[in-house]
Amino acid sequence: MTAPGAVTYGEARRRDLPQLVALLGVLFRQEAEFVPDPAKQRRALRMLLADPALGRIYVARCGARVLGTVSVLCSVSTAEGGPAGLLEDLVVRPDARGAGIGAALLAFAAERSRAAGLLRLTLLTDRGNRNAQRLYRKAGFTSSPMVPMRLKLGS
C-alpha cells in the first residue's frame, strides 16, 4: 500500500499511456459488461489525451507510477443548460487500494470539473459493486431513477 502523503494528483500525460491501458484492464476484468481490449483502450485514451475538448484523464501518481485514474468526458446537458461531464473508468491499482486514493482522485476530478464550469457529473457503476456505490455516495453522488440502456453501433 502506498502512503497517502507520497501521492500527487494531476492530468495524465502521453507517457502514462501504458499504465493507463493496464489500469483499464484491471477495471474491465472486474466489470460485468466489459472485456479488456488493450488496442481499443489505447485508441480511446490517445483520443482523450490529444483533444482536451473531449474530456480529461486524471491520475493519482507516486513518482512515475500511476496508482489510479479517472476520466471525465465532456458533453452538453439541455436539462442543466450547459456543460456536463460523464465520469468514467475510476480505478486504483489493487496494491494501492485502501489508502483513500480512489476517494481523493474522485474529489480531485470533481473539483477540476467544477472549476472548468461543468454543471453536473453523471456516472454508471455495476449494480452489484456496493463498494464503488458507497464511495460515490460519500462523494455526494445520488442514485437516479433513469435506466441506462445501450445500442452498440460498431466494434
VOZAKOL-847257 format. One line per field, with one value per residue: residue number from 1; residue in one letter; x negated, z negated, y of N, C-alpha, C in turn. Coordinates in steps of 0.2 Angstrom, whole numbers. Last residue first. Layout:
N
filum <- NUM | ...
gudo <- A | ...
nx <- X | ...
nz <- Z | ...
ny <- Y | ...
cax <- X | ...
caz <- Z | ...
cay <- Y | ...
cx <- X | ...
cz <- Z | ...
cy <- Y | ...
END
This chain:
155
filum <- 155 | 154 | 153 | 152 | 151 | 150 | 149 | 148 | 147 | 146 | 145 | 144 | 143 | 142 | 141 | 140 | 139 | 138 | 137 | 136 | 135 | 134 | 133 | 132 | 131 | 130 | 129 | 128 | 127 | 126 | 125 | 124 | 123 | 122 | 121 | 120 | 119 | 118 | 117 | 116 | 115 | 114 | 113 | 112 | 111 | 110 | 109 | 108 | 107 | 106 | 105 | 104 | 103 | 102 | 101 | 100 | 99 | 98 | 97 | 96 | 95 | 94 | 93 | 92 | 91 | 90 | 89 | 88 | 87 | 86 | 85 | 84 | 83 | 82 | 81 | 80 | 79 | 78 | 77 | 76 | 75 | 74 | 73 | 72 | 71 | 70 | 69 | 68 | 67 | 66 | 65 | 64 | 63 | 62 | 61 | 60 | 59 | 58 | 57 | 56 | 55 | 54 | 53 | 52 | 51 | 50 | 49 | 48 | 47 | 46 | 45 | 44 | 43 | 42 | 41 | 40 | 39 | 38 | 37 | 36 | 35 | 34 | 33 | 32 | 31 | 30 | 29 | 28 | 27 | 26 | 25 | 24 | 23 | 22 | 21 | 20 | 19 | 18 | 17 | 16 | 15 | 14 | 13 | 12 | 11 | 10 | 9 | 8 | 7 | 6 | 5 | 4 | 3 | 2 | 1
gudo <- S | G | L | K | L | R | M | P | V | M | P | S | S | T | F | G | A | K | R | Y | L | R | Q | A | N | R | N | G | R | D | T | L | L | T | L | R | L | L | G | A | A | R | S | R | E | A | A | F | A | L | L | A | A | G | I | G | A | G | R | A | D | P | R | V | V | L | D | E | L | L | G | A | P | G | G | E | A | T | S | V | S | C | L | V | S | V | T | G | L | V | R | A | G | C | R | A | V | Y | I | R | G | L | A | P | D | A | L | L | M | R | L | A | R | R | Q | K | A | P | D | P | V | F | E | A | E | Q | R | F | L | V | G | L | L | A | V | L | Q | P | L | D | R | R | R | A | E | G | Y | T | V | A | G | P | A | T | M
nx <- 89 | 104 | 116 | 126 | 135 | 141 | 147 | 150 | 164 | 166 | 167 | 151 | 142 | 129 | 113 | 105 | 95 | 103 | 107 | 95 | 93 | 104 | 102 | 90 | 96 | 106 | 109 | 120 | 121 | 107 | 111 | 110 | 112 | 111 | 110 | 114 | 108 | 91 | 81 | 69 | 72 | 79 | 68 | 59 | 68 | 69 | 56 | 53 | 63 | 57 | 45 | 49 | 55 | 44 | 35 | 36 | 30 | 36 | 25 | 13 | 14 | 24 | 25 | 41 | 52 | 65 | 72 | 80 | 92 | 97 | 103 | 109 | 113 | 131 | 143 | 147 | 154 | 145 | 128 | 114 | 99 | 83 | 78 | 66 | 58 | 45 | 33 | 19 | 5 | -9 | -25 | -34 | -28 | -13 | 3 | 19 | 25 | 38 | 42 | 55 | 63 | 63 | 54 | 41 | 35 | 26 | 31 | 42 | 35 | 28 | 39 | 44 | 32 | 31 | 43 | 41 | 30 | 34 | 48 | 58 | 75 | 90 | 100 | 95 | 78 | 65 | 59 | 59 | 49 | 37 | 37 | 35 | 22 | 15 | 18 | 10 | -3 | -4 | -2 | -10 | -15 | -5 | 3 | 17 | 16 | 16 | 9 | -2 | -7 | -13 | -3 | 2 | -9 | -2 | -4
nz <- 169 | 167 | 159 | 147 | 136 | 119 | 104 | 87 | 81 | 68 | 55 | 47 | 32 | 30 | 24 | 13 | 9 | 4 | 16 | 21 | 11 | 12 | 25 | 23 | 15 | 23 | 37 | 44 | 54 | 59 | 63 | 72 | 68 | 71 | 65 | 70 | 75 | 77 | 76 | 71 | 58 | 58 | 62 | 51 | 42 | 47 | 47 | 33 | 29 | 35 | 28 | 15 | 17 | 21 | 10 | -3 | -4 | 2 | 15 | 21 | 28 | 38 | 43 | 46 | 57 | 66 | 79 | 80 | 79 | 90 | 87 | 96 | 100 | 100 | 95 | 89 | 99 | 109 | 107 | 117 | 112 | 109 | 97 | 86 | 79 | 67 | 59 | 50 | 50 | 60 | 56 | 54 | 39 | 39 | 44 | 51 | 65 | 77 | 92 | 100 | 116 | 128 | 127 | 127 | 137 | 134 | 123 | 130 | 140 | 131 | 126 | 138 | 140 | 128 | 129 | 141 | 137 | 125 | 119 | 106 | 107 | 98 | 88 | 75 | 71 | 69 | 81 | 82 | 72 | 78 | 90 | 85 | 81 | 94 | 99 | 90 | 93 | 107 | 105 | 99 | 109 | 110 | 94 | 84 | 71 | 54 | 37 | 28 | 13 | 1 | -8 | -8 | -4 | 4 | 0
ny <- -9 | 0 | 2 | -3 | 5 | 4 | 12 | 15 | 24 | 36 | 39 | 38 | 41 | 54 | 59 | 62 | 54 | 44 | 38 | 33 | 23 | 15 | 10 | 2 | -8 | -14 | -18 | -22 | -13 | -4 | 13 | 29 | 46 | 64 | 80 | 97 | 108 | 114 | 123 | 120 | 118 | 106 | 98 | 99 | 93 | 80 | 75 | 76 | 66 | 55 | 54 | 52 | 39 | 32 | 33 | 27 | 15 | 5 | 0 | -3 | -15 | -13 | 4 | 10 | 19 | 25 | 26 | 42 | 54 | 66 | 83 | 97 | 114 | 118 | 116 | 104 | 99 | 98 | 97 | 91 | 84 | 76 | 64 | 61 | 46 | 41 | 31 | 26 | 26 | 27 | 31 | 41 | 46 | 41 | 48 | 48 | 57 | 61 | 66 | 74 | 78 | 84 | 95 | 89 | 78 | 68 | 60 | 55 | 47 | 38 | 31 | 24 | 16 | 9 | 1 | -6 | -14 | -21 | -24 | -32 | -31 | -27 | -30 | -32 | -28 | -33 | -31 | -17 | -14 | -19 | -12 | 1 | -1 | -3 | 10 | 17 | 13 | 17 | 32 | 41 | 49 | 59 | 61 | 66 | 79 | 74 | 72 | 61 | 53 | 52 | 52 | 39 | 26 | 11 | -6
cax <- 85 | 98 | 116 | 119 | 136 | 136 | 148 | 146 | 162 | 165 | 172 | 155 | 145 | 135 | 117 | 111 | 93 | 99 | 112 | 99 | 88 | 103 | 108 | 90 | 90 | 108 | 102 | 118 | 127 | 110 | 107 | 113 | 108 | 115 | 106 | 116 | 113 | 96 | 88 | 70 | 68 | 82 | 74 | 57 | 66 | 75 | 59 | 49 | 63 | 64 | 45 | 46 | 59 | 49 | 33 | 40 | 27 | 37 | 31 | 13 | 9 | 26 | 21 | 35 | 49 | 62 | 66 | 79 | 87 | 98 | 97 | 109 | 108 | 124 | 142 | 144 | 158 | 150 | 134 | 119 | 105 | 87 | 79 | 72 | 59 | 52 | 36 | 26 | 9 | -2 | -20 | -32 | -34 | -18 | -4 | 15 | 22 | 34 | 40 | 49 | 63 | 67 | 61 | 45 | 40 | 24 | 25 | 43 | 40 | 25 | 35 | 48 | 35 | 26 | 42 | 47 | 30 | 29 | 46 | 52 | 70 | 85 | 102 | 99 | 84 | 70 | 59 | 63 | 56 | 39 | 38 | 42 | 27 | 15 | 21 | 17 | 0 | -5 | 2 | -7 | -20 | -6 | -2 | 12 | 19 | 15 | 15 | 0 | -3 | -18 | -7 | 6 | -7 | -6 | 0
caz <- 165 | 170 | 166 | 150 | 143 | 124 | 110 | 93 | 83 | 75 | 57 | 52 | 37 | 28 | 30 | 15 | 13 | -1 | 11 | 24 | 12 | 6 | 24 | 28 | 13 | 17 | 34 | 38 | 50 | 59 | 59 | 71 | 69 | 71 | 67 | 67 | 70 | 78 | 77 | 78 | 60 | 56 | 67 | 58 | 41 | 46 | 53 | 37 | 26 | 37 | 35 | 17 | 14 | 25 | 16 | -1 | -7 | -5 | 13 | 19 | 22 | 32 | 43 | 42 | 55 | 60 | 78 | 82 | 76 | 89 | 88 | 91 | 100 | 101 | 98 | 84 | 93 | 110 | 104 | 115 | 115 | 109 | 104 | 86 | 84 | 69 | 65 | 51 | 45 | 59 | 56 | 61 | 44 | 34 | 45 | 44 | 62 | 71 | 89 | 96 | 109 | 127 | 128 | 121 | 138 | 139 | 122 | 125 | 142 | 136 | 122 | 134 | 145 | 131 | 123 | 140 | 143 | 125 | 126 | 108 | 108 | 102 | 95 | 78 | 73 | 64 | 79 | 86 | 71 | 71 | 90 | 88 | 76 | 89 | 103 | 91 | 87 | 105 | 108 | 94 | 107 | 115 | 99 | 87 | 78 | 59 | 42 | 31 | 19 | 7 | -8 | -5 | -9 | 4 | 0
cay <- -14 | -3 | 4 | -4 | 2 | 4 | 7 | 15 | 17 | 34 | 35 | 41 | 37 | 51 | 56 | 67 | 60 | 48 | 42 | 38 | 28 | 18 | 14 | 8 | -3 | -10 | -16 | -26 | -14 | -10 | 8 | 22 | 40 | 58 | 74 | 90 | 109 | 108 | 125 | 120 | 124 | 112 | 98 | 101 | 100 | 84 | 76 | 80 | 73 | 57 | 55 | 58 | 45 | 32 | 36 | 34 | 21 | 5 | 1 | 4 | -15 | -17 | -2 | 11 | 13 | 26 | 22 | 35 | 51 | 59 | 78 | 92 | 109 | 120 | 122 | 109 | 99 | 103 | 95 | 97 | 84 | 82 | 65 | 65 | 51 | 43 | 35 | 26 | 22 | 29 | 26 | 40 | 47 | 41 | 45 | 48 | 52 | 62 | 60 | 74 | 76 | 78 | 96 | 90 | 83 | 73 | 64 | 60 | 52 | 43 | 35 | 29 | 21 | 13 | 6 | -2 | -10 | -16 | -25 | -29 | -36 | -26 | -29 | -37 | -26 | -34 | -38 | -21 | -12 | -21 | -19 | -1 | 0 | -8 | 4 | 18 | 11 | 10 | 28 | 37 | 44 | 53 | 63 | 61 | 76 | 79 | 71 | 68 | 53 | 52 | 58 | 45 | 31 | 17 | 0
cx <- 79 | 94 | 110 | 120 | 129 | 138 | 143 | 148 | 157 | 162 | 171 | 161 | 150 | 138 | 124 | 115 | 99 | 96 | 108 | 104 | 91 | 98 | 107 | 96 | 90 | 102 | 104 | 112 | 124 | 115 | 111 | 108 | 113 | 110 | 111 | 111 | 116 | 102 | 93 | 77 | 68 | 78 | 78 | 63 | 63 | 73 | 65 | 53 | 59 | 65 | 52 | 45 | 56 | 54 | 39 | 39 | 30 | 33 | 31 | 20 | 9 | 21 | 23 | 32 | 43 | 59 | 62 | 72 | 86 | 92 | 100 | 104 | 109 | 119 | 135 | 142 | 154 | 154 | 139 | 125 | 108 | 93 | 84 | 73 | 66 | 53 | 43 | 28 | 16 | 2 | -13 | -26 | -31 | -25 | -8 | 8 | 19 | 31 | 36 | 48 | 56 | 68 | 66 | 52 | 44 | 29 | 24 | 37 | 41 | 29 | 31 | 44 | 39 | 28 | 37 | 46 | 35 | 29 | 41 | 50 | 64 | 79 | 96 | 100 | 88 | 77 | 64 | 64 | 60 | 47 | 40 | 42 | 34 | 21 | 21 | 21 | 8 | -2 | 2 | -3 | -16 | -10 | -3 | 8 | 14 | 18 | 14 | 5 | -2 | -14 | -12 | 1 | -4 | -4 | -4
cz <- 161 | 166 | 170 | 157 | 146 | 131 | 115 | 98 | 88 | 76 | 65 | 54 | 41 | 34 | 27 | 21 | 15 | 3 | 6 | 20 | 16 | 7 | 17 | 26 | 17 | 14 | 29 | 35 | 43 | 53 | 60 | 67 | 69 | 71 | 66 | 69 | 67 | 73 | 79 | 81 | 67 | 58 | 65 | 63 | 48 | 46 | 53 | 44 | 31 | 35 | 38 | 24 | 16 | 23 | 21 | 6 | -5 | -8 | 5 | 16 | 19 | 26 | 37 | 42 | 51 | 57 | 71 | 79 | 77 | 85 | 87 | 92 | 94 | 100 | 99 | 88 | 89 | 104 | 106 | 113 | 114 | 114 | 104 | 94 | 83 | 74 | 65 | 56 | 46 | 55 | 55 | 62 | 51 | 38 | 39 | 46 | 55 | 68 | 83 | 93 | 106 | 120 | 127 | 121 | 131 | 139 | 127 | 123 | 137 | 138 | 126 | 130 | 142 | 136 | 125 | 135 | 143 | 131 | 126 | 116 | 110 | 102 | 100 | 86 | 76 | 65 | 73 | 84 | 75 | 70 | 83 | 89 | 79 | 84 | 98 | 94 | 86 | 98 | 107 | 98 | 101 | 113 | 104 | 92 | 80 | 66 | 48 | 36 | 21 | 13 | -2 | -4 | -6 | -1 | 0
cy <- -11 | -7 | 2 | -3 | 2 | 2 | 9 | 10 | 17 | 27 | 33 | 37 | 41 | 46 | 53 | 64 | 64 | 54 | 46 | 42 | 34 | 24 | 18 | 13 | 3 | -5 | -11 | -24 | -17 | -11 | 2 | 18 | 34 | 52 | 68 | 85 | 102 | 109 | 120 | 122 | 125 | 118 | 105 | 102 | 103 | 91 | 80 | 81 | 78 | 64 | 58 | 60 | 52 | 38 | 37 | 37 | 28 | 11 | 2 | 5 | -8 | -16 | -6 | 4 | 14 | 19 | 24 | 33 | 44 | 56 | 71 | 87 | 104 | 113 | 124 | 116 | 104 | 104 | 100 | 94 | 91 | 81 | 71 | 67 | 55 | 47 | 36 | 31 | 21 | 24 | 29 | 34 | 46 | 41 | 46 | 45 | 53 | 56 | 62 | 68 | 76 | 76 | 90 | 92 | 84 | 78 | 69 | 64 | 57 | 48 | 40 | 34 | 26 | 18 | 11 | 4 | -4 | -11 | -19 | -30 | -31 | -31 | -28 | -36 | -31 | -31 | -39 | -28 | -16 | -20 | -22 | -9 | -1 | -7 | -2 | 12 | 12 | 8 | 20 | 32 | 39 | 48 | 57 | 64 | 71 | 76 | 76 | 66 | 60 | 52 | 58 | 51 | 37 | 22 | 6
END
